[in-house]
Protein backbone atom coordinates (compact mmCIF):
# COMPACT_ATOMS: atom_id res chain seq x y z
CA UNK A 1 0.00 0.00 0.00
CA UNK A 2 1.21 3.50 -0.73
CA UNK A 3 1.04 6.38 1.70
CA UNK A 4 -2.32 7.58 0.35
CA UNK A 5 -4.01 4.11 0.00
CA UNK A 6 -5.09 4.63 -3.64
CA UNK A 7 -3.83 1.28 -5.04
CA UNK A 8 -5.81 -0.69 -2.42
CA UNK A 9 -8.94 1.41 -3.01
CA UNK A 10 -8.69 0.97 -6.78
CA UNK A 11 -8.21 -2.80 -6.40
CA UNK A 12 -11.17 -3.11 -4.03
CA UNK A 13 -13.37 -1.08 -6.37
CA UNK A 14 -12.33 -3.25 -9.33
CA UNK A 15 -13.15 -6.47 -7.41
CA UNK A 16 -16.58 -5.18 -6.38
CA UNK A 17 -17.31 -4.08 -9.96
CA UNK A 18 -16.24 -7.49 -11.33
CA UNK A 19 -18.48 -9.30 -8.84
CA UNK A 20 -21.45 -7.09 -9.80
CA UNK A 21 -20.89 -7.68 -13.51
CA UNK A 22 -20.66 -11.44 -13.00
CA UNK A 23 -23.93 -11.45 -11.01
CA UNK A 24 -25.64 -9.40 -13.72
CA UNK A 25 -24.41 -11.77 -16.44
CA UNK A 26 -25.71 -14.80 -14.52
CA UNK A 27 -29.06 -13.09 -13.96
CA UNK A 28 -29.36 -12.55 -17.74
CA UNK A 29 -28.25 -16.10 -18.54
CA UNK A 30 -30.58 -18.41 -20.43
CA UNK A 31 -29.66 -21.21 -18.02
CA UNK A 32 -32.08 -22.37 -15.36
CA UNK A 33 -31.71 -24.78 -12.46
CA UNK A 34 -34.05 -27.77 -12.70
CA UNK A 35 -35.83 -29.33 -9.72
CA UNK A 36 -38.91 -31.50 -9.68
CA UNK A 37 -40.36 -34.97 -9.21
CA UNK A 38 -40.73 -37.85 -11.65
CA UNK A 39 -43.12 -40.76 -11.31
CA UNK A 40 -42.57 -43.45 -13.97
CA UNK A 41 -44.43 -46.70 -14.64
CA UNK A 42 -43.11 -49.52 -16.84
CA UNK A 43 -45.71 -50.91 -19.26
CA UNK A 44 -45.57 -52.39 -22.74
CA UNK A 45 -41.76 -52.37 -22.92
CA UNK A 46 -41.22 -48.70 -22.02
CA UNK A 47 -41.47 -46.27 -19.14
CA UNK A 48 -44.01 -43.46 -19.15
CA UNK A 49 -44.85 -41.02 -16.44
CA UNK A 50 -45.23 -37.47 -15.24
CA UNK A 51 -42.88 -34.74 -14.13
CA UNK A 52 -44.32 -32.32 -11.59
CA UNK A 53 -43.14 -29.33 -9.53
CA UNK A 54 -40.56 -28.58 -12.24
CA UNK A 55 -41.95 -25.37 -13.75
CA UNK A 56 -41.26 -25.35 -17.51
CA UNK A 57 -40.60 -29.09 -17.39
CA UNK A 58 -43.97 -30.17 -15.96
CA UNK A 59 -45.37 -32.69 -18.41
CA UNK A 60 -45.47 -36.32 -19.49
CA UNK A 61 -42.37 -38.41 -20.13
CA UNK A 62 -41.47 -41.55 -22.03
CA UNK A 63 -38.26 -43.52 -22.03
CA UNK A 64 -37.64 -46.06 -24.79
CA UNK A 65 -34.79 -48.50 -24.18
CA UNK A 66 -31.90 -48.41 -26.67
CA UNK A 67 -29.30 -50.70 -25.09
CA UNK A 68 -27.75 -52.28 -22.01
CA UNK A 69 -24.32 -53.17 -20.69
CA UNK A 70 -23.04 -55.37 -17.88
CA UNK A 71 -21.70 -53.84 -14.67
CA UNK A 72 -19.17 -55.23 -12.19
CA UNK A 73 -21.87 -55.42 -9.50
CA UNK A 74 -24.09 -58.49 -9.97
CA UNK A 75 -27.31 -56.74 -8.86
CA UNK A 76 -26.75 -53.51 -10.84
CA UNK A 77 -28.16 -53.13 -14.35
CA UNK A 78 -26.97 -50.49 -16.81
CA UNK A 79 -29.05 -49.33 -19.75
CA UNK A 80 -29.58 -46.45 -22.15
CA UNK A 81 -32.80 -44.96 -23.42
CA UNK A 82 -34.25 -42.16 -25.51
CA UNK A 83 -36.00 -39.72 -23.17
CA UNK A 84 -38.85 -37.50 -24.36
CA UNK A 85 -40.69 -34.97 -22.23
CA UNK A 86 -43.83 -33.42 -23.67
CA UNK A 87 -45.04 -30.13 -22.19
CA UNK A 88 -47.40 -27.40 -23.37
CA UNK A 89 -44.25 -25.57 -24.58
CA UNK A 90 -42.78 -28.32 -26.75
CA UNK A 91 -40.78 -31.53 -26.50
CA UNK A 92 -37.49 -31.95 -24.69
CA UNK A 93 -35.45 -34.92 -25.91
CA UNK A 94 -32.38 -36.38 -24.25
CA UNK A 95 -30.04 -39.38 -24.27
CA UNK A 96 -30.50 -41.25 -21.01
CA UNK A 97 -27.91 -43.42 -19.18
CA UNK A 98 -29.24 -45.33 -16.17
CA UNK A 99 -27.98 -47.55 -13.37
CA UNK A 100 -30.52 -49.62 -11.43
CA UNK A 101 -29.74 -51.76 -8.39
CA UNK A 102 -32.16 -54.66 -8.42
CA UNK A 103 -31.33 -55.56 -4.79
CA UNK A 104 -32.17 -52.13 -3.31
CA UNK A 105 -34.46 -50.66 -5.97
CA UNK A 106 -32.25 -47.55 -6.17
CA UNK A 107 -31.81 -45.88 -9.55
CA UNK A 108 -29.76 -43.00 -10.92
CA UNK A 109 -29.87 -41.45 -14.37
CA UNK A 110 -27.99 -38.82 -16.34
CA UNK A 111 -29.89 -37.41 -19.33
CA UNK A 112 -27.99 -35.23 -21.82
CA UNK A 113 -30.36 -32.82 -23.56
CA UNK A 114 -30.38 -33.08 -27.37
CA UNK A 115 -30.65 -29.50 -28.72
CA UNK A 116 -31.33 -30.51 -32.33
CA UNK A 117 -34.14 -32.99 -31.57
CA UNK A 118 -36.03 -30.87 -29.02
CA UNK A 119 -38.88 -28.61 -30.17
CA UNK A 120 -40.76 -25.45 -29.20
CA UNK A 121 -39.29 -23.65 -26.19
CA UNK A 122 -36.70 -26.45 -25.90
CA UNK A 123 -35.37 -26.20 -29.49
CA UNK A 124 -31.63 -25.59 -29.27
CA UNK A 125 -31.59 -26.06 -25.49
CA UNK A 126 -28.60 -27.73 -23.88
CA UNK A 127 -27.93 -29.10 -20.42
CA UNK A 128 -28.19 -32.18 -18.29
CA UNK A 129 -30.86 -33.71 -16.08
CA UNK A 130 -30.11 -35.96 -13.11
CA UNK A 131 -32.77 -38.35 -11.87
CA UNK A 132 -32.33 -40.20 -8.58
CA UNK A 133 -34.96 -42.37 -7.01
CA UNK A 134 -36.25 -45.75 -5.98
CA UNK A 135 -38.64 -48.40 -7.18
CA UNK A 136 -41.80 -48.00 -5.07
CA UNK A 137 -43.73 -50.89 -6.62
CA UNK A 138 -42.95 -53.99 -8.65
CA UNK A 139 -46.53 -54.63 -9.83
CA UNK A 140 -46.57 -52.58 -11.99
CA UNK A 141 -42.92 -51.55 -11.85
CA UNK A 142 -43.01 -47.92 -10.66
CA UNK A 143 -40.18 -45.51 -9.87
CA UNK A 144 -40.46 -42.33 -7.82
CA UNK A 145 -37.53 -39.95 -8.29
CA UNK A 146 -36.15 -36.47 -7.76
CA UNK A 147 -35.27 -34.46 -10.86
CA UNK A 148 -32.36 -31.99 -10.80
CA UNK A 149 -29.93 -30.40 -13.24
CA UNK A 150 -29.66 -27.43 -15.54
CA UNK A 151 -31.25 -26.43 -18.83
CA UNK A 152 -29.85 -23.63 -20.98
CA UNK A 153 -32.45 -22.28 -23.39
CA UNK A 154 -31.39 -21.12 -26.86
CA UNK A 155 -33.94 -18.28 -26.74
CA UNK A 156 -35.74 -16.51 -23.94
Secondary structure, 3 states (H helix, E strand, C coil): CCCCCHHHHHHHHHHHHHHHHHHHHHHCCCEEEEEEEEEEEEECCEEEEEEECCHHHCEEEEEEEEEEECCCCCCEEEEEEEEEEEECCEEEEEEEEEEEECCCCEEEEEEEECCCCCCHHHCCCEEEEEEEEEEEEECCEEEEEEEEEEEECCCC
